[in-house]
């Protein structure tokens, strides 16, 4: 009964972060956290004899020092609100998914992949219709208003880049289910779902989503697939790119100097603000959500900037600026451990000695690490929970003993 309650909580969490927009996740944070903490306590009771390893300790230290920063922030309530919906879910999510049995971990990845296919269909329909009724009636999104003159798709995830993060994390999971596709029908469904996913990634018009997809395909080609199959996937990707390019959308996005200058200027200013904050608050940071609050004080801009662009656009820099070295160091050590083990999995994959789950989740995490370089992913519920969910699955003790 206890195991079923934990699994039910895990499934509800997967559906929530896969389908619900950011405002709904924020408003429902109290309910989500209560359910997660309850399931976490049950999981601890079941696995109480298992020892905490060094990766677990790094996760705990990261969240602990981030929590300490709440009390040192100028606006404690603002920092606490951000901690509640953004950092509090980390520990229970990581530990719950780390200790799920093999079949539940595989079912977790299966649900993510199926929901990614549903989101992909939504994206394609949205692109064809030229509008998303969700943000024109039920939920107001400032990002949707800014995208009225471009074809970017939002699906239910509130922002095209978040759609890109989710779909690029889900795409490699197809490798896990390929061995189970014995019949011709199953193989067709798997290939179709992957093509839907890749098409939807293209339609997000997120340059980082395209780059991450290209990197994952490269790793897939280099480490795992035989040349004939790899060539087929590369040809399909190139073909999809030029189909989009011929429509004029990608060409406009890449070659318009106004768009390019705006993007580069925004990122340069964001990094400047972050560096100024880091120099002034090196140990515990300026405080959660204080980057946005104090952006104008450090930017040197005379004209007021909209709140939605007052972000570092780099997850590592966001952690360093808002949580300081105290939280940044354990987080980066955790990242280093993950990257080392991912590299080990991909080396074994060349010799066909790594399990399908290891390879699939390794590629998903590798893509998310790249996304962290160009987007403040931990500001958003979907990529935040996805990252810690996948990290927990990947660091499962049984899975790691196979390396």
FIBA-763450 format. One record per residue (C-alpha): residue number from 1; residue in one letter; x, y, z. Coordinates in pm, 1 decimal. Layout:
+-----+------+----------+----------+----------+
| seq | type |       c1 |       c2 |       c3 |
+-----+------+----------+----------+----------+
| NUM |    A |        X |        Y |        Z |
...
+-----+------+----------+----------+----------+
This chain:
+-----+------+----------+----------+----------+
| seq | type |       c1 |       c2 |       c3 |
+-----+------+----------+----------+----------+
|   1 |    X |      0.0 |      0.0 |      0.0 |
|   2 |    X |    283.6 |    239.8 |     88.3 |
|   3 |    X |    458.4 |    171.1 |   -242.2 |
|   4 |    X |    136.1 |    237.5 |   -433.2 |
|   5 |    X |     91.3 |    576.2 |   -261.8 |
|   6 |    X |    447.3 |    674.7 |   -351.5 |
|   7 |    X |    393.4 |    566.3 |   -712.7 |
|   8 |    X |     60.8 |    752.1 |   -733.1 |
|   9 |    X |    234.1 |   1070.1 |   -612.0 |
|  10 |    X |    509.9 |   1019.9 |   -869.3 |
|  11 |    X |    257.1 |    975.8 |  -1152.2 |
|  12 |    X |     59.8 |   1286.0 |  -1049.5 |
|  13 |    X |    384.3 |   1484.0 |  -1040.3 |
|  14 |    X |    481.3 |   1364.7 |  -1388.8 |
|  15 |    X |    143.4 |   1465.7 |  -1533.1 |
|  16 |    X |    151.0 |   1801.0 |  -1351.5 |
|  17 |    X |    492.1 |   1916.2 |  -1475.1 |
|  18 |    X |    431.3 |   1773.2 |  -1823.2 |
|  19 |    X |     97.0 |   1939.3 |  -1893.1 |
|  20 |    X |     32.0 |   2231.1 |  -1656.2 |
|  21 |    X |    143.9 |   2589.0 |  -1731.8 |
|  22 |    X |    383.9 |   2764.9 |  -1494.7 |
|  23 |    X |    117.8 |   2983.7 |  -1319.9 |
|  24 |    X |    -84.6 |   2673.6 |  -1231.5 |
|  25 |    X |    224.3 |   2499.2 |  -1093.4 |
|  26 |    X |    310.9 |   2804.3 |   -882.1 |
|  27 |    X |    -42.2 |   2845.0 |   -746.9 |
|  28 |    X |    -60.3 |   2473.1 |   -668.8 |
|  29 |    X |    289.1 |   2456.7 |   -514.5 |
|  30 |    X |    157.4 |   2407.2 |   -159.8 |
|  31 |    X |    -47.6 |   2101.6 |   -261.2 |
|  32 |    X |    235.3 |   1957.6 |   -472.9 |
|  33 |    X |    489.2 |   2005.4 |   -191.9 |
|  34 |    X |    260.7 |   1844.2 |     68.7 |
|  35 |    X |    208.4 |   1540.3 |   -154.6 |
|  36 |    X |    581.7 |   1516.8 |   -233.6 |
|  37 |    X |    693.2 |   1547.8 |    128.7 |
|  38 |    X |    439.7 |   1284.4 |    239.7 |
|  39 |    X |    559.7 |   1043.4 |    -30.3 |
|  40 |    X |    921.7 |   1126.3 |     58.8 |
|  41 |    X |    865.2 |   1034.6 |    423.8 |
|  42 |    X |    705.0 |    705.1 |    318.8 |
|  43 |    X |   1000.2 |    637.5 |     87.9 |
|  44 |    X |   1245.3 |    705.9 |    372.0 |
|  45 |    X |   1062.8 |    455.6 |    593.4 |
|  46 |    X |   1089.7 |    189.3 |    323.6 |
|  47 |    X |   1456.6 |    259.4 |    245.9 |
|  48 |    X |   1571.7 |    359.7 |    596.3 |
|  49 |    X |   1851.7 |    100.2 |    594.3 |
|  50 |    X |   2012.6 |    246.4 |    284.0 |
|  51 |    X |   2300.8 |    485.5 |    342.5 |
|  52 |    X |   2320.8 |    838.7 |    206.8 |
|  53 |    X |   2593.4 |    852.6 |    -60.2 |
|  54 |    X |   2804.9 |   1151.0 |   -165.7 |
|  55 |    X |   2566.9 |   1258.4 |   -442.6 |
|  56 |    X |   2277.7 |   1260.1 |   -194.5 |
|  57 |    X |   2487.4 |   1473.2 |     41.8 |
|  58 |    X |   2560.4 |   1724.1 |   -236.1 |
|  59 |    X |   2188.5 |   1759.7 |   -314.0 |
|  60 |    X |   2109.5 |   1813.6 |     54.9 |
|  61 |    X |   2389.2 |   2071.4 |     90.1 |
|  62 |    X |   2271.2 |   2258.8 |   -218.6 |
|  63 |    X |   1916.5 |   2292.5 |    -86.0 |
|  64 |    X |   2033.9 |   2360.2 |    271.8 |
|  65 |    X |   2257.0 |   2654.6 |    171.8 |
|  66 |    X |   1985.0 |   2789.4 |    -58.3 |
|  67 |    X |   1748.7 |   2779.3 |    240.8 |
|  68 |    X |   2005.4 |   2962.5 |    457.2 |
|  69 |    X |   2012.7 |   3236.5 |    195.0 |
|  70 |    X |   1640.1 |   3295.8 |    247.7 |
|  71 |    X |   1711.4 |   3439.6 |    594.5 |
|  72 |    X |   1995.7 |   3657.2 |    465.7 |
|  73 |    X |   1794.4 |   3806.0 |    178.6 |
|  74 |    X |   1666.0 |   4159.9 |    206.6 |
|  75 |    X |   1309.4 |   4054.2 |    128.6 |
|  76 |    X |   1272.3 |   3728.4 |    323.5 |
|  77 |    X |    911.3 |   3671.2 |    215.7 |
|  78 |    X |    996.7 |   3705.4 |   -153.3 |
|  79 |    X |   1286.9 |   3462.5 |   -115.4 |
|  80 |    X |   1076.2 |   3217.9 |     86.1 |
|  81 |    X |    799.0 |   3215.3 |   -176.4 |
|  82 |    X |   1052.7 |   3132.0 |   -444.8 |
|  83 |    X |   1209.9 |   2862.1 |   -226.2 |
|  84 |    X |    870.4 |   2700.4 |   -165.9 |
|  85 |    X |    778.3 |   2654.1 |   -530.8 |
|  86 |    X |   1124.6 |   2620.9 |   -682.0 |
|  87 |    X |   1365.3 |   2452.4 |   -437.9 |
|  88 |    X |   1153.5 |   2271.5 |   -179.7 |
|  89 |    X |   1046.5 |   2002.3 |   -434.0 |
|  90 |    X |   1409.4 |   1912.9 |   -517.9 |
|  91 |    X |   1495.5 |   1677.9 |   -229.9 |
|  92 |    X |   1170.4 |   1475.0 |   -225.4 |
|  93 |    X |   1161.6 |   1451.7 |   -607.3 |
|  94 |    X |   1523.0 |   1335.5 |   -630.5 |
|  95 |    X |   1493.5 |   1074.0 |   -353.9 |
|  96 |    X |   1150.3 |    941.9 |   -454.6 |
|  97 |    X |   1254.7 |    871.0 |   -814.4 |
|  98 |    X |   1599.5 |    746.1 |   -714.5 |
|  99 |    X |   1448.3 |    466.3 |   -506.0 |
| 100 |    X |   1165.9 |    358.7 |   -736.8 |
| 101 |    X |   1181.7 |     -8.0 |   -847.5 |
| 102 |    X |   1303.4 |    -75.6 |  -1202.2 |
| 103 |    X |    956.6 |   -126.6 |  -1351.1 |
| 104 |    X |    832.4 |    200.9 |  -1198.8 |
| 105 |    X |   1136.4 |    389.5 |  -1327.1 |
| 106 |    X |   1077.0 |    251.8 |  -1674.6 |
| 107 |    X |    707.7 |    339.6 |  -1651.7 |
| 108 |    X |    805.5 |    693.2 |  -1543.7 |
| 109 |    X |   1009.0 |    733.1 |  -1861.6 |
| 110 |    X |    732.1 |    573.1 |  -2068.7 |
| 111 |    X |    474.4 |    823.0 |  -1936.3 |
| 112 |    X |    709.3 |   1115.0 |  -2008.4 |
| 113 |    X |    760.9 |    990.9 |  -2363.3 |
| 114 |    X |    388.6 |    940.7 |  -2428.6 |
| 115 |    X |    304.4 |   1285.0 |  -2288.3 |
| 116 |    X |    578.6 |   1433.9 |  -2506.7 |
| 117 |    X |    399.1 |   1285.1 |  -2808.9 |
| 118 |    X |     71.2 |   1442.1 |  -2691.2 |
| 119 |    X |    244.1 |   1779.8 |  -2651.2 |
| 120 |    X |    402.7 |   1740.1 |  -2995.8 |
| 121 |    X |     62.1 |   1687.0 |  -3157.5 |
| 122 |    X |    -68.0 |   1993.5 |  -2970.7 |
| 123 |    X |    228.4 |   2196.2 |  -3104.0 |
| 124 |    X |    167.6 |   2091.0 |  -3464.0 |
| 125 |    X |   -205.9 |   2169.6 |  -3442.0 |
| 126 |    X |   -123.9 |   2504.9 |  -3281.1 |
| 127 |    X |    120.9 |   2585.9 |  -3561.6 |
| 128 |    X |   -130.1 |   2495.5 |  -3832.4 |
| 129 |    X |   -408.2 |   2699.4 |  -3668.5 |
| 130 |    X |   -178.0 |   2991.4 |  -3595.2 |
| 131 |    X |   -306.1 |   3043.1 |  -3242.9 |
| 132 |    X |   -327.3 |   2888.1 |  -2896.6 |
| 133 |    X |   -670.6 |   2926.7 |  -2740.7 |
| 134 |    X |   -536.4 |   2841.3 |  -2394.3 |
| 135 |    X |   -353.2 |   3175.5 |  -2375.8 |
| 136 |    X |   -626.1 |   3374.9 |  -2545.0 |
| 137 |    X |   -893.1 |   3282.5 |  -2292.3 |
| 138 |    X |   -811.2 |   3075.2 |  -1986.9 |
| 139 |    X |   -455.6 |   3181.5 |  -1898.8 |
| 140 |    X |   -279.3 |   3507.4 |  -1974.5 |
| 141 |    X |     83.5 |   3472.1 |  -2081.1 |
| 142 |    X |    304.0 |   3779.0 |  -2140.3 |
| 143 |    X |    527.4 |   3560.0 |  -2354.9 |
| 144 |    X |    239.3 |   3468.0 |  -2584.4 |
| 145 |    X |    164.9 |   3835.6 |  -2645.8 |
| 146 |    X |    524.2 |   3892.1 |  -2751.9 |
| 147 |    X |    508.5 |   3598.9 |  -2994.5 |
| 148 |    X |    201.1 |   3703.4 |  -3192.9 |
| 149 |    X |    420.1 |   3798.4 |  -3489.9 |
| 150 |    X |    620.4 |   3474.8 |  -3489.7 |
| 151 |    X |    508.2 |   3112.8 |  -3527.1 |
| 152 |    X |    656.1 |   2979.8 |  -3201.0 |
| 153 |    X |    446.4 |   2711.2 |  -3034.1 |
| 154 |    X |    359.3 |   2718.7 |  -2663.3 |
| 155 |    X |    145.7 |   2405.7 |  -2616.5 |
| 156 |    X |     37.9 |   2395.0 |  -2249.5 |
| 157 |    X |    381.2 |   2480.8 |  -2107.4 |
| 158 |    X |    354.5 |   2863.5 |  -2118.7 |
| 159 |    X |    680.6 |   2932.1 |  -2306.4 |
| 160 |    X |    834.8 |   2789.8 |  -2628.7 |
| 161 |    X |   1173.4 |   2730.3 |  -2464.2 |
| 162 |    X |   1011.9 |   2523.7 |  -2187.1 |
| 163 |    X |    841.8 |   2316.6 |  -2456.8 |
| 164 |    X |   1184.9 |   2274.0 |  -2615.0 |
| 165 |    X |   1343.5 |   2164.0 |  -2284.8 |
| 166 |    X |   1073.0 |   1904.6 |  -2225.2 |
| 167 |    X |   1073.2 |   1761.3 |  -2576.7 |
| 168 |    X |   1452.8 |   1741.9 |  -2607.9 |
| 169 |    X |   1467.3 |   1562.0 |  -2272.1 |
| 170 |    X |   1196.0 |   1318.6 |  -2386.9 |
| 171 |    X |   1331.1 |   1242.6 |  -2736.6 |
| 172 |    X |   1626.2 |   1020.4 |  -2628.4 |
| 173 |    X |   1386.6 |    800.6 |  -2429.4 |
| 174 |    X |   1280.3 |    644.3 |  -2759.4 |
| 175 |    X |   1604.7 |    444.1 |  -2738.7 |
| 176 |    X |   1477.9 |    278.9 |  -2420.1 |
| 177 |    X |   1161.9 |    151.7 |  -2587.9 |
| 178 |    X |   1311.5 |     50.8 |  -2924.3 |
| 179 |    X |   1398.6 |   -305.7 |  -2804.3 |
| 180 |    X |   1035.0 |   -353.7 |  -2696.8 |
| 181 |    X |    900.3 |   -264.9 |  -3043.6 |
| 182 |    X |    888.7 |   -616.2 |  -3187.3 |
| 183 |    X |    595.7 |   -587.3 |  -3427.0 |
| 184 |    X |    588.8 |   -369.9 |  -3737.7 |
| 185 |    X |    302.9 |   -166.1 |  -3590.2 |
| 186 |    X |    499.3 |    -95.1 |  -3272.1 |
| 187 |    X |    801.7 |     14.1 |  -3477.1 |
| 188 |    X |    589.0 |    247.7 |  -3690.8 |
| 189 |    X |    431.4 |    402.6 |  -3379.8 |
| 190 |    X |    774.4 |    456.7 |  -3220.7 |
| 191 |    X |    921.0 |    615.6 |  -3534.9 |
| 192 |    X |    610.2 |    832.0 |  -3583.2 |
| 193 |    X |    622.6 |    952.5 |  -3222.7 |
| 194 |    X |    989.9 |   1044.6 |  -3261.1 |
| 195 |    X |    920.9 |   1234.6 |  -3583.6 |
| 196 |    X |    634.7 |   1419.8 |  -3413.2 |
| 197 |    X |    871.3 |   1510.3 |  -3128.5 |
| 198 |    X |   1143.7 |   1637.5 |  -3361.8 |
| 199 |    X |    892.1 |   1836.7 |  -3566.7 |
| 200 |    X |    754.9 |   2002.9 |  -3252.7 |
| 201 |    X |   1110.8 |   2088.7 |  -3140.2 |
| 202 |    X |   1162.5 |   2261.4 |  -3474.0 |
| 203 |    X |    838.4 |   2455.3 |  -3426.8 |
| 204 |    X |    946.6 |   2597.8 |  -3088.6 |
| 205 |    X |   1194.8 |   2812.1 |  -3287.1 |
| 206 |    X |   1421.7 |   2788.5 |  -2985.3 |
| 207 |    X |   1779.2 |   2803.7 |  -3111.1 |
| 208 |    X |   1902.0 |   2621.9 |  -2800.6 |
| 209 |    X |   1645.4 |   2344.3 |  -2857.6 |
| 210 |    X |   1781.0 |   2303.1 |  -3211.4 |
| 211 |    X |   2141.0 |   2301.5 |  -3085.0 |
| 212 |    X |   2064.5 |   2048.0 |  -2811.1 |
| 213 |    X |   1880.8 |   1824.8 |  -3059.5 |
| 214 |    X |   2176.0 |   1841.3 |  -3300.0 |
| 215 |    X |   2414.7 |   1755.7 |  -3013.8 |
| 216 |    X |   2203.2 |   1459.2 |  -2902.8 |
| 217 |    X |   2179.5 |   1329.6 |  -3259.4 |
| 218 |    X |   2558.3 |   1365.1 |  -3290.5 |
| 219 |    X |   2615.4 |   1166.2 |  -2970.3 |
| 220 |    X |   2361.3 |    908.0 |  -3084.3 |
| 221 |    X |   2533.5 |    875.9 |  -3421.4 |
| 222 |    X |   2884.3 |    872.0 |  -3274.4 |
| 223 |    X |   2830.5 |    636.8 |  -2983.0 |
| 224 |    X |   2535.4 |    409.6 |  -3051.7 |
| 225 |    X |   2380.6 |    373.5 |  -3397.2 |
| 226 |    X |   2528.1 |    205.6 |  -3700.5 |
| 227 |    X |   2609.8 |    429.8 |  -3995.2 |
| 228 |    X |   2310.6 |    341.8 |  -4210.4 |
| 229 |    X |   2055.4 |    415.4 |  -3940.7 |
| 230 |    X |   2245.6 |    723.1 |  -3825.9 |
| 231 |    X |   2257.1 |    861.8 |  -4178.6 |
| 232 |    X |   1881.0 |    819.2 |  -4207.1 |
| 233 |    X |   1818.0 |   1021.6 |  -3890.0 |
| 234 |    X |   2063.4 |   1293.8 |  -3996.4 |
| 235 |    X |   1897.4 |   1320.0 |  -4338.7 |
| 236 |    X |   1553.1 |   1346.9 |  -4177.1 |
| 237 |    X |   1670.6 |   1621.7 |  -3940.6 |
| 238 |    X |   1836.7 |   1820.5 |  -4219.3 |
| 239 |    X |   1527.3 |   1777.9 |  -4435.5 |
| 240 |    X |   1299.7 |   1902.7 |  -4155.5 |
| 241 |    X |   1527.2 |   2204.3 |  -4100.6 |
| 242 |    X |   1520.1 |   2306.8 |  -4467.1 |
| 243 |    X |   1144.6 |   2257.5 |  -4489.4 |
| 244 |    X |   1110.0 |   2507.9 |  -4206.0 |
| 245 |    X |   1375.0 |   2731.9 |  -4359.9 |
| 246 |    X |   1191.2 |   2735.7 |  -4691.9 |
| 247 |    X |    883.8 |   2869.6 |  -4511.8 |
| 248 |    X |   1091.6 |   3173.8 |  -4423.9 |
| 249 |    X |   1047.7 |   3159.0 |  -4046.4 |
| 250 |    X |   1388.2 |   3020.4 |  -3950.7 |
| 251 |    X |   1559.7 |   3239.2 |  -4209.6 |
| 252 |    X |   1398.1 |   3550.2 |  -4060.3 |
| 253 |    X |   1487.6 |   3446.1 |  -3708.2 |
| 254 |    X |   1854.3 |   3384.5 |  -3792.8 |
| 255 |    X |   1926.2 |   3665.6 |  -4040.4 |
| 256 |    X |   1724.7 |   3958.2 |  -3898.9 |
| 257 |    X |   1992.9 |   4192.7 |  -3752.9 |
| 258 |    X |   1737.3 |   4359.0 |  -3523.5 |
| 259 |    X |   1650.6 |   4027.2 |  -3359.7 |
| 260 |    X |   2017.1 |   3926.9 |  -3335.8 |
| 261 |    X |   2128.3 |   4256.5 |  -3180.0 |
| 262 |    X |   1840.4 |   4249.6 |  -2932.5 |
| 263 |    X |   1927.7 |   3895.3 |  -2821.5 |
| 264 |    X |   2300.0 |   3962.2 |  -2787.6 |
| 265 |    X |   2241.1 |   4292.9 |  -2606.7 |
| 266 |    X |   1999.8 |   4133.7 |  -2360.4 |
| 267 |    X |   2235.4 |   3848.9 |  -2278.1 |
| 268 |    X |   2537.3 |   4077.0 |  -2241.6 |
| 269 |    X |   2346.8 |   4301.8 |  -2001.6 |
| 270 |    X |   2208.9 |   4003.0 |  -1807.0 |
| 271 |    X |   2558.7 |   3862.8 |  -1757.1 |
| 272 |    X |   2685.7 |   4206.8 |  -1653.0 |
| 273 |    X |   2412.0 |   4236.0 |  -1387.8 |
| 274 |    X |   2481.6 |   3883.7 |  -1262.8 |
| 275 |    X |   2856.5 |   3949.5 |  -1238.3 |
| 276 |    X |   2797.0 |   4269.6 |  -1037.8 |
| 277 |    X |   2568.3 |   4083.4 |   -795.8 |
| 278 |    X |   2815.4 |   3794.2 |   -760.8 |
| 279 |    X |   3098.7 |   4034.0 |   -673.2 |
| 280 |    X |   2885.7 |   4206.4 |   -408.9 |
| 281 |    X |   2721.3 |   3894.0 |   -259.5 |
| 282 |    X |   2968.0 |   3609.0 |   -321.8 |
| 283 |    X |   2887.0 |   3369.9 |    -35.3 |
| 284 |    X |   2507.9 |   3340.2 |     -7.2 |
| 285 |    X |   2402.4 |   3549.2 |   -307.0 |
| 286 |    X |   2160.5 |   3836.8 |   -324.9 |
| 287 |    X |   1860.0 |   3616.2 |   -240.3 |
| 288 |    X |   1608.5 |   3409.1 |   -431.7 |
| 289 |    X |   1408.3 |   3616.4 |   -682.3 |
| 290 |    X |   1615.6 |   3925.9 |   -591.6 |
| 291 |    X |   1795.2 |   3928.4 |   -927.7 |
| 292 |    X |   1471.8 |   4037.0 |  -1092.2 |
| 293 |    X |   1378.5 |   4269.1 |   -805.7 |
| 294 |    X |   1710.6 |   4459.1 |   -808.8 |
| 295 |    X |   1787.6 |   4427.2 |  -1180.1 |
| 296 |    X |   1757.5 |   4799.7 |  -1257.2 |
| 297 |    X |   1994.1 |   4893.1 |   -972.3 |
| 298 |    X |   2276.6 |   4697.9 |  -1135.0 |
| 299 |    X |   2197.2 |   4719.6 |  -1506.2 |
| 300 |    X |   2278.7 |   5085.4 |  -1559.9 |
| 301 |    X |   1977.4 |   5111.4 |  -1792.3 |
| 302 |    X |   1778.4 |   5433.2 |  -1778.2 |
| 303 |    X |   1468.7 |   5292.9 |  -1944.6 |
| 304 |    X |   1251.2 |   5054.5 |  -1743.2 |
| 305 |    X |   1283.6 |   4689.5 |  -1850.8 |
| 306 |    X |    987.9 |   4446.2 |  -1845.9 |
| 307 |    X |   1001.2 |   4195.1 |  -1559.4 |
| 308 |    X |    986.6 |   3896.6 |  -1793.3 |
| 309 |    X |   1333.1 |   3975.1 |  -1934.1 |
| 310 |    X |   1495.7 |   4049.8 |  -1596.0 |
| 311 |    X |   1653.6 |   3705.4 |  -1584.3 |
| 312 |    X |   2016.1 |   3582.0 |  -1616.2 |
| 313 |    X |   1936.4 |   3339.9 |  -1903.0 |
| 314 |    X |   2195.8 |   3102.7 |  -1757.8 |
| 315 |    X |   2107.3 |   2855.5 |  -1485.9 |
| 316 |    X |   2457.1 |   2834.1 |  -1341.8 |
| 317 |    X |   2489.9 |   3211.4 |  -1323.0 |
| 318 |    X |   2142.2 |   3240.2 |  -1168.6 |
| 319 |    X |   2239.9 |   2999.0 |   -889.5 |
| 320 |    X |   2566.7 |   3184.5 |   -828.5 |
| 321 |    X |   2399.2 |   3527.2 |   -821.3 |
| 322 |    X |   2096.3 |   3438.9 |   -607.6 |
| 323 |    X |   2233.9 |   3157.7 |   -385.5 |
| 324 |    X |   2606.5 |   3233.1 |   -383.5 |
| 325 |    X |   2912.2 |   3007.6 |   -370.0 |
| 326 |    X |   2771.6 |   2822.2 |    -67.6 |
| 327 |    X |   2500.1 |   2660.3 |   -284.2 |
| 328 |    X |   2683.1 |   2683.0 |   -617.0 |
| 329 |    X |   2980.0 |   2464.9 |   -512.8 |
| 330 |    X |   2777.5 |   2156.4 |   -402.8 |
| 331 |    X |   2555.0 |   2191.4 |   -708.5 |
| 332 |    X |   2852.4 |   2202.0 |   -946.6 |
| 333 |    X |   3013.1 |   1906.9 |   -768.5 |
| 334 |    X |   2686.4 |   1718.5 |   -820.2 |
| 335 |    X |   2692.1 |   1818.5 |  -1188.4 |
| 336 |    X |   3054.6 |   1699.4 |  -1215.3 |
| 337 |    X |   2961.8 |   1358.4 |  -1069.8 |
| 338 |    X |   2672.2 |   1326.7 |  -1314.9 |
| 339 |    X |   2883.6 |   1429.4 |  -1615.7 |
| 340 |    X |   3156.5 |   1180.1 |  -1521.7 |
| 341 |    X |   2903.4 |    897.3 |  -1498.7 |
| 342 |    X |   2728.2 |   1005.4 |  -1819.3 |
| 343 |    X |   3063.9 |    994.9 |  -1999.3 |
| 344 |    X |   3117.9 |    643.8 |  -1859.5 |
| 345 |    X |   2778.2 |    529.2 |  -1987.1 |
| 346 |    X |   2843.8 |    665.9 |  -2337.5 |
| 347 |    X |   3186.3 |    496.3 |  -2348.6 |
| 348 |    X |   3020.4 |    166.2 |  -2255.8 |
| 349 |    X |   2749.2 |    229.1 |  -2516.9 |
| 350 |    X |   3015.5 |    217.2 |  -2789.7 |
| 351 |    X |   3084.4 |   -143.4 |  -2686.6 |
| 352 |    X |   2710.1 |   -215.1 |  -2646.5 |
| 353 |    X |   2781.1 |   -276.6 |  -2275.8 |
| 354 |    X |   2549.0 |    -11.4 |  -2130.0 |
| 355 |    X |   2182.5 |    -68.6 |  -2055.3 |
| 356 |    X |   1915.0 |    108.3 |  -2261.3 |
| 357 |    X |   1785.8 |    302.5 |  -1960.0 |
| 358 |    X |   2135.8 |    424.7 |  -1873.5 |
| 359 |    X |   2196.2 |    546.9 |  -2227.8 |
| 360 |    X |   1854.7 |    710.5 |  -2272.1 |
| 361 |    X |   1861.1 |    902.7 |  -1942.5 |
| 362 |    X |   2228.0 |    997.8 |  -1996.8 |
| 363 |    X |   2138.4 |   1166.6 |  -2325.8 |
| 364 |    X |   1837.9 |   1340.5 |  -2168.4 |
| 365 |    X |   2050.2 |   1480.1 |  -1884.7 |
| 366 |    X |   2329.0 |   1583.9 |  -2123.5 |
| 367 |    X |   2075.6 |   1789.4 |  -2318.6 |
| 368 |    X |   1943.9 |   1952.9 |  -2001.7 |
| 369 |    X |   2298.5 |   2051.9 |  -1897.2 |
| 370 |    X |   2336.7 |   2233.2 |  -2228.7 |
| 371 |    X |   2004.5 |   2410.0 |  -2178.2 |
| 372 |    X |   2127.5 |   2534.3 |  -1839.5 |
| 373 |    X |   2388.5 |   2741.1 |  -2025.2 |
| 374 |    X |   2131.1 |   2951.4 |  -2207.7 |
| 375 |    X |   1823.0 |   2951.6 |  -1986.0 |
| 376 |    X |   1743.8 |   2986.7 |  -1615.8 |
| 377 |    X |   1570.2 |   2648.0 |  -1608.9 |
| 378 |    X |   1527.2 |   2634.9 |  -1230.2 |
| 379 |    X |   1295.5 |   2937.8 |  -1245.3 |
| 380 |    X |   1043.9 |   2705.8 |  -1414.2 |
| 381 |    X |    863.4 |   2413.3 |  -1255.4 |
| 382 |    X |    871.5 |   2180.4 |  -1557.4 |
| 383 |    X |   1247.3 |   2171.6 |  -1633.1 |
| 384 |    X |   1332.6 |   2192.5 |  -1260.9 |
| 385 |    X |   1133.6 |   1881.8 |  -1166.6 |
| 386 |    X |   1230.9 |   1701.2 |  -1490.1 |
| 387 |    X |   1599.4 |   1749.1 |  -1413.2 |
| 388 |    X |   1582.4 |   1615.5 |  -1056.6 |
| 389 |    X |   1348.1 |   1336.5 |  -1161.5 |
| 390 |    X |   1590.2 |   1215.6 |  -1430.7 |
| 391 |    X |   1892.5 |   1266.0 |  -1204.3 |
| 392 |    X |   1729.3 |   1048.4 |   -938.5 |
| 393 |    X |   1648.8 |    774.1 |  -1190.5 |
| 394 |    X |   2001.0 |    784.5 |  -1333.4 |
| 395 |    X |   2166.6 |    766.5 |   -988.6 |
| 396 |    X |   1956.7 |    472.4 |   -873.2 |
| 397 |    X |   2194.8 |    245.0 |   -675.8 |
| 398 |    X |   2111.6 |    -65.7 |   -880.4 |
| 399 |    X |   2163.5 |    119.2 |  -1208.8 |
| 400 |    X |   2495.8 |    262.9 |  -1089.3 |
| 401 |    X |   2628.7 |    -75.4 |   -978.7 |
| 402 |    X |   2596.3 |   -187.1 |  -1341.3 |
| 403 |    X |   2846.6 |     77.3 |  -1456.0 |
+-----+------+----------+----------+----------+
